[in-house]
Amino acid sequence: KFGLELVEAYGIIEVGLPFINSSRNTEKRGSVGKILPDYEVKIANPDKNGIGEVYIKGKGMFDAYFSPWLRRCDLMSDGWFKTGDLGRLDSERFLYIAGREKSVINFTGMKIFPYEVESVLNQHPDIRESLVYGTLHPHYGELPCAKIVLKNNIKTDFDIDEIRKYCYKNLAPYKVPKEFHFVSRLDKTASGKLKRWQ
């Protein structure tokens, strides 16, 4: 509509905008790009798939938190800022964000990243948007569950088994939500992000 190119980027208020995936010659789908000059990145405690917490350091970082007052030097003695985001770097050092560390669902010791499941659900032709979350379970740790907003909010005679089969076709079996709940809307923050913790 406006003739502008859309790009993926990764920014944090404490750090700035250290990643941008802007060049058509080098961009990679799903990646937020390569780290910009004057920044460094590392993946802390990566799992077998290379996913771990994203640490960043460099110029232009915040000096302190205002309330409560905390100085950067007191929080990060080694200079690395712990983002709380999980991600991986590929062989060319492009960063892929998997989600927030505190949103990961631990199902029988296996990690489930809500964003991955949501991206599959949101591609279903009858689904407008979704929210995947964990509920505590005495034997399994957490069960993956999903809240779903259907297109046009149609619920009558909707075949939940069809969505379940769709998930099994596109996800590893342990990542498929065990419960589906239809809702008319999902709560969001003022900036349009899903409210995951309420």
C-alpha positions as CSV (number, residue, x, y, z in Angstrom):
1,K,0.0,0.0,0.0
2,F,2.8,2.5,0.9
3,G,5.5,1.0,-1.2
4,L,7.8,0.4,1.8
5,E,10.0,-2.6,2.5
6,L,9.2,-4.5,5.7
7,V,12.2,-5.8,7.6
8,E,12.6,-7.8,10.8
9,A,14.7,-6.3,13.6
10,Y,15.4,-7.0,17.3
11,G,15.5,-4.2,19.9
12,I,15.4,-3.8,23.6
13,I,15.0,-0.5,25.5
14,E,18.1,-1.3,27.6
15,V,20.3,-2.0,24.6
16,G,18.8,-0.2,21.6
17,L,18.5,-1.9,18.2
18,P,21.4,-4.3,17.9
19,F,20.0,-6.5,15.1
20,I,18.3,-5.7,11.8
21,N,17.6,-7.9,8.9
22,S,17.5,-5.3,6.2
23,S,19.4,-6.3,3.1
24,R,17.5,-8.2,0.4
25,N,20.7,-9.9,-0.6
26,T,21.5,-11.3,2.8
27,E,18.2,-11.5,4.8
28,K,17.0,-14.8,6.1
29,R,13.3,-15.6,6.7
30,G,12.5,-15.8,10.4
31,S,15.8,-14.2,11.5
32,V,16.2,-10.8,13.1
33,G,19.5,-10.4,11.3
34,K,23.1,-10.1,12.2
35,I,24.4,-8.0,15.0
36,L,25.4,-4.5,14.1
37,P,28.8,-3.0,14.6
38,D,29.7,-1.9,18.2
39,Y,27.6,-4.8,19.6
40,E,28.5,-8.3,20.7
41,V,26.1,-11.3,21.1
42,K,26.5,-14.7,22.7
43,I,24.1,-17.6,23.4
44,A,24.3,-18.7,27.1
45,N,23.8,-22.3,28.1
46,P,22.6,-23.6,24.7
47,D,20.6,-26.8,24.4
48,K,21.2,-29.5,21.8
49,N,19.5,-27.3,19.2
50,G,21.7,-24.4,20.0
51,I,18.9,-22.5,21.7
52,G,19.9,-20.5,24.9
53,E,19.5,-17.1,26.5
54,V,20.6,-14.2,24.3
55,Y,23.3,-12.0,26.0
56,I,24.3,-8.7,24.4
57,K,26.8,-6.0,25.2
58,G,28.1,-2.9,23.4
59,K,27.9,0.9,23.1
60,G,24.7,2.8,23.7
61,M,23.4,0.6,26.5
62,F,21.2,2.0,29.3
63,D,22.9,3.6,32.3
64,A,20.4,2.7,35.0
65,Y,16.8,1.7,35.9
66,F,14.9,4.6,37.4
67,S,12.5,2.9,39.8
68,P,13.8,1.2,41.7
69,W,17.2,2.8,41.1
70,L,19.7,0.3,39.8
71,R,22.9,1.1,37.9
72,R,24.0,-0.9,34.9
73,C,27.4,-1.5,36.4
74,D,25.8,-3.1,39.5
75,L,23.6,-5.4,37.4
76,M,26.2,-6.4,34.8
77,S,29.7,-6.5,36.2
78,D,30.9,-8.4,33.1
79,G,29.2,-6.0,30.6
80,W,26.7,-8.6,29.3
81,F,23.0,-7.8,29.4
82,K,20.8,-10.9,29.9
83,T,17.8,-10.2,27.7
84,G,15.5,-13.0,29.0
85,D,15.0,-14.0,25.3
86,L,15.8,-17.4,24.0
87,G,17.4,-17.7,20.6
88,R,20.1,-19.4,18.4
89,L,22.8,-18.2,16.0
90,D,23.2,-20.0,12.7
91,S,26.6,-20.7,11.0
92,E,26.6,-17.1,9.5
93,R,25.7,-15.6,12.9
94,F,22.1,-14.7,12.0
95,L,20.0,-14.6,15.2
96,Y,16.6,-16.4,15.4
97,I,14.4,-15.6,18.5
98,A,12.6,-18.7,19.9
99,G,10.7,-16.8,22.7
100,R,10.9,-15.5,26.2
101,E,12.6,-17.7,28.8
102,K,9.8,-17.3,31.2
103,S,7.2,-18.4,28.6
104,V,8.8,-21.8,27.8
105,I,6.5,-24.7,28.7
106,N,8.2,-27.7,30.4
107,F,6.3,-30.8,29.4
108,T,7.8,-34.0,30.8
109,G,11.2,-32.4,30.7
110,M,10.9,-31.3,27.1
111,K,10.8,-27.6,26.2
112,I,7.9,-26.2,24.1
113,F,8.3,-22.6,22.8
114,P,4.8,-21.0,22.6
115,Y,5.7,-18.8,19.6
116,E,6.5,-21.9,17.5
117,V,3.1,-23.5,18.2
118,E,1.3,-20.2,17.7
119,S,2.9,-19.6,14.4
120,V,1.5,-23.0,13.2
121,L,-1.9,-22.4,14.7
122,N,-2.1,-18.9,13.2
123,Q,-1.6,-20.4,9.7
124,H,-4.7,-22.5,10.0
125,P,-7.4,-21.0,7.6
126,D,-10.0,-20.7,10.3
127,I,-7.8,-19.2,13.1
128,R,-7.3,-15.4,13.5
129,E,-4.9,-15.6,16.4
130,S,-3.8,-17.9,19.2
131,L,-2.1,-17.9,22.6
132,V,-0.2,-21.0,23.8
133,Y,0.6,-21.4,27.5
134,G,1.3,-24.0,30.1
135,T,-0.9,-25.2,33.0
136,L,0.6,-27.0,36.0
137,H,0.2,-30.8,36.1
138,P,1.2,-33.0,39.0
139,H,2.9,-35.7,36.7
140,Y,3.9,-33.9,33.5
141,G,5.2,-30.5,34.9
142,E,3.1,-28.4,32.5
143,L,0.5,-29.2,29.9
144,P,0.6,-27.1,26.7
145,C,-2.8,-25.4,26.1
146,A,-4.1,-23.0,23.5
147,K,-6.6,-20.1,23.5
148,I,-7.9,-19.6,20.0
149,V,-9.8,-16.8,18.3
150,L,-11.6,-18.0,15.2
151,K,-12.1,-15.9,12.1
152,N,-15.5,-14.2,12.4
153,N,-15.6,-15.8,15.9
154,I,-17.4,-18.9,14.5
155,K,-17.7,-21.5,17.1
156,T,-20.9,-23.4,16.2
157,D,-20.2,-26.9,15.0
158,F,-16.5,-26.2,14.7
159,D,-14.5,-29.4,14.5
160,I,-11.8,-29.3,17.2
161,D,-10.4,-32.6,16.0
162,E,-9.6,-31.0,12.6
163,I,-7.3,-28.5,14.4
164,R,-5.8,-31.2,16.5
165,K,-5.0,-33.2,13.3
166,Y,-3.6,-30.1,11.7
167,C,-1.3,-29.6,14.7
168,Y,0.0,-33.2,14.6
169,K,0.7,-32.8,10.9
170,N,2.8,-29.7,11.5
171,L,4.3,-30.1,15.0
172,A,6.2,-32.8,17.0
173,P,3.5,-34.7,18.9
174,Y,4.6,-33.4,22.4
175,K,4.2,-29.8,21.2
176,V,0.5,-30.3,20.3
177,P,-1.8,-28.5,22.8
178,K,-3.6,-30.9,25.1
179,E,-6.5,-28.4,25.5
180,F,-8.1,-25.9,23.1
181,H,-10.2,-23.1,24.4
182,F,-12.2,-20.8,22.1
183,V,-12.3,-17.2,23.1
184,S,-13.7,-14.1,21.4
185,R,-10.5,-12.1,21.9
186,L,-7.0,-12.2,23.5
187,D,-5.9,-9.6,26.0
188,K,-3.0,-7.5,24.8
189,T,-0.7,-4.8,26.1
190,A,-0.8,-1.1,25.1
191,S,1.9,-1.9,22.5
192,G,-0.2,-4.8,21.0
193,K,1.7,-7.7,22.5
194,L,-0.1,-10.7,23.9
195,K,-0.6,-10.7,27.7
196,R,1.0,-14.0,28.6
197,W,1.2,-13.7,32.3
198,Q,-2.0,-12.5,34.2
